[in-house]
């Protein structure tokens, strides 16, 4: 399960971080499959859209459809949530430090 009710309530709504420097924003969830990772900053429950970093072939910041994430299936593997990830600032995540340069 990608989203729990607790997680859904803890992720700020879309555009809530517009006036906060990206390095100070908080990543609330990490989803992954194979070598692809999604770092979630914001979420719209109404639109079912996340905003955050996507690291597939290169690191990008953008919108992510919850429906598309749920539909990914690679030889029976589906996108998973990192159950051991705890919320932290973007600047504290080693994999995202290149995006801050």
VOBA-1610 file (N, C-alpha, C; in pm, whole numbers, padded with zeros to 5 digits, always signed):
BEGIN
Unk+00085-00116+00000Unk+00000+00000+00000Unk+00091+00125+00000Unk+00073+00209-00097Unk+00154+00330-00105Unk+00116+00430+00003Unk-00012+00453+00018Unk-00058+00557+00111Unk-00141+00497+00223Unk-00108+00539+00343Unk-00193+00507+00458Unk-00270+00635+00491Unk-00371+00622+00569Unk-00449+00741+00608Unk-00361+00837+00687Unk-00277+00784+00772Unk-00186+00867+00853Unk-00091+00945+00762Unk-00034+00878+00664Unk+00058+00944+00571Unk-00016+01048+00488Unk-00132+01013+00441Unk-00214+01104+00359Unk-00240+01235+00435Unk-00265+01224+00564Unk-00294+01343+00645Unk-00168+01423+00679Unk-00053+01356+00676Unk+00072+01424+00716Unk+00138+01500+00602Unk+00106+01468+00477Unk+00169+01534+00363Unk+00097+01665+00336Unk+00172+01776+00330Unk+00109+01906+00303Unk+00042+01909+00167Unk-00054+01998+00153Unk-00127+02009+00026Unk-00040+02073-00081Unk-00076+02049-00206Unk-00004+02107-00319Unk+00009+02258-00303Unk+00122+02309-00342Unk+00155+02453-00344Unk+00179+02512-00205Unk+00170+02432-00101Unk+00190+02486+00034Unk+00335+02525+00059Unk+00427+02472-00019Unk+00568+02503+00001Unk+00625+02603-00098Unk+00538+02670-00172Unk+00584+02763-00277Unk+00681+02869-00227Unk+00665+02915-00106Unk+00750+03022-00055Unk+00861+02971+00038Unk+00881+02840+00038Unk+00985+02780+00121Unk+01097+02733+00029Unk+01222+02769+00058Unk+01332+02720-00026Unk+01329+02567-00033Unk+01357+02513-00150Unk+01345+02368-00170Unk+01428+02289-00069Unk+01546+02339-00034Unk+01632+02266+00061Unk+01569+02256+00200Unk+01477+02347+00233Unk+01412+02347+00364Unk+01279+02274+00365Unk+01232+02231+00248Unk+01106+02157+00244Unk+01128+02016+00296Unk+01021+01955+00340Unk+01030+01822+00401Unk+00980+01715+00305Unk+01060+01610+00293Unk+01018+01491+00217Unk+00942+01404+00315Unk+00818+01371+00281Unk+00731+01297+00373Unk+00723+01148+00343Unk+00757+01109+00220Unk+00750+00968+00184Unk+00849+00940+00072Unk+00889+00815+00064Unk+00979+00769-00042Unk+00917+00643-00102Unk+00893+00648-00233Unk+00843+00533-00307Unk+00952+00486-00401Unk+00954+00357-00433Unk+01059+00306-00520Unk+01018+00179-00593Unk+01087+00153-00702Unk+01083+00025-00773Unk+01212+00018-00852Unk+01280-00096-00843Unk+01410-00112-00910Unk+01499+00009-00880Unk+01546+00078-00983Unk+01635+00193-00966Unk+01560+00326-00973Unk+01431+00325-00963Unk+01350+00446-00970Unk+01299+00482-00831Unk+01306+00613-00800Unk+01265+00659-00668Unk+01183+00787-00681Unk+01081+00798-00598Unk+00998+00919-00591Unk+01004+00969-00447Unk+01042+01095-00430Unk+01052+01160-00298Unk+00937+01259-00287Unk+00843+01238-00197Unk+00717+01312-00193Unk+00721+01431-00095Unk+00692+01550-00151Unk+00689+01673-00071Unk+00547+01719-00040Unk+00458+01708-00140Unk+00321+01759-00126Unk+00224+01662-00195Unk+00096+01678-00164Unk-00004+01587-00220Unk-00141+01655-00228Unk-00213+01627-00335Unk-00352+01670-00347Unk-00439+01545-00346Unk-00512+01525-00239Unk-00600+01408-00231Unk-00713+01420-00334Unk-00759+01539-00356Unk-00867+01560-00453Unk-00822+01523-00594Unk-00703+01567-00633Unk-00653+01541-00768Unk-00571+01413-00778Unk-00537+01354-00663Unk-00454+01233-00657Unk-00319+01257-00727Unk-00258+01371-00692Unk-00130+01409-00752Unk-00031+01444-00641Unk+00090+01392-00656Unk+00199+01426-00566Unk+00287+01532-00632Unk+00366+01599-00551Unk+00470+01687-00600Unk+00597+01648-00527Unk+00704+01631-00602Unk+00830+01594-00539Unk+00936+01563-00641Unk+01040+01501-00594Unk+01152+01462-00679Unk+01126+01325-00739Unk+01164+01312-00865Unk+01155+01184-00935Unk+01296+01151-00982Unk+01345+01034-00947Unk+01478+00992-00990Unk+01462+00862-01069Unk+01450+00879-01202Unk+01440+00762-01289Unk+01568+00753-01371Unk+01584+00835-01471Unk+01710+00841-01545Unk+01793+00960-01499Unk+01723+01061-01448Unk+01788+01177-01390Unk+01694+01233-01285Unk+01748+01316-01199Unk+01668+01372-01090Unk+01593+01495-01139Unk+01461+01492-01121Unk+01376+01604-01163Unk+01277+01635-01051Unk+01229+01758-01051Unk+01126+01801-00958Unk+00999+01821-01037Unk+00888+01759-00994Unk+00766+01775-01071Unk+00647+01705-01008Unk+00542+01691-01088Unk+00416+01631-01043Unk+00414+01483-01078Unk+00350+01407-00991Unk+00347+01262-01004Unk+00204+01216-00983Unk+00150+01143-01077Unk+00014+01091-01065Unk+00012+00967-00976Unk-00072+00970-00874Unk-00085+00852-00787Unk-00136+00733-00868Unk-00228+00759-00958Unk-00282+00652-01043Unk-00172+00586-01127Unk-00084+00667-01184Unk+00026+00612-01265Unk+00121+00530-01179Unk+00153+00579-01060Unk+00240+00502-00971Unk+00180+00366-00938Unk+00051+00366-00911Unk-00017+00240-00877Unk-00027+00145-00995Unk-00021+00199-01117Unk-00035+00113-01235Unk+00098+00052-01282Unk+00209+00098-01227Unk+00339+00044-01269Unk+00350-00100-01224Unk+00387-00186-01318Unk+00404-00328-01291Unk+00517-00378-01381Unk+00630-00410-01321Unk+00745-00460-01396Unk+00768-00605-01356Unk+00724-00695-01443Unk+00737-00839-01416Unk+00683-00877-01279Unk+00570-00822-01244Unk+00505-00855-01118Unk+00546-00765-01002Unk+00646-00682-01022Unk+00687-00589-00916Unk+00608-00460-00927Unk+00568-00406-00814Unk+00494-00280-00811Unk+00571-00178-00728Unk+00537-00052-00746Unk+00599+00054-00668Unk+00566+00031-00521Unk+00668+00045-00437Unk+00652+00026-00293Unk+00686+00153-00217Unk+00636+00162-00097Unk+00673+00271-00007Unk+00784+00220+00084Unk+00887+00301+00103Unk+00994+00267+00196Unk+00938+00279+00337Unk+00915+00167+00400Unk+00851+00165+00532Unk+00942+00218+00642Unk+01072+00226+00614Unk+01168+00271+00715Unk+01209+00417+00698Unk+01154+00482+00595Unk+01186+00622+00570Unk+01113+00709+00670Unk+01184+00806+00727Unk+01120+00903+00815Unk+01133+01042+00753Unk+01035+01124+00775Unk+01032+01258+00715Unk+01156+01336+00754Unk+01214+01405+00654Unk+01331+01489+00679Unk+01342+01593+00571Unk+01420+01698+00600Unk+01439+01805+00504Unk+01512+01753+00380Unk+01483+01815+00267Unk+01550+01780+00141Unk+01701+01787+00159Unk+01751+01889+00227Unk+01895+01907+00246Unk+01960+01796+00328Unk+01880+01715+00395Unk+01933+01605+00477Unk+01938+01472+00404Unk+01892+01470+00279Unk+01886+01345+00203Unk+01999+01343+00101Unk+02091+01253+00119Unk+02212+01246+00037Unk+02180+01239-00112Unk+02081+01159-00149Unk+02047+01140-00291Unk+01991+01267-00356Unk+01948+01363-00278Unk+01889+01485-00332Unk+01983+01605-00329Unk+02099+01590-00274Unk+02192+01703-00258Unk+02234+01762-00392Unk+02245+01681-00497Unk+02281+01734-00630Unk+02175+01830-00682Unk+02052+01810-00644Unk+01942+01896-00691Unk+01950+02035-00629Unk+02026+02049-00524Unk+02033+02177-00453Unk+02145+02267-00504Unk+02227+02215-00591Unk+02340+02293-00642Unk+02299+02392-00747
//
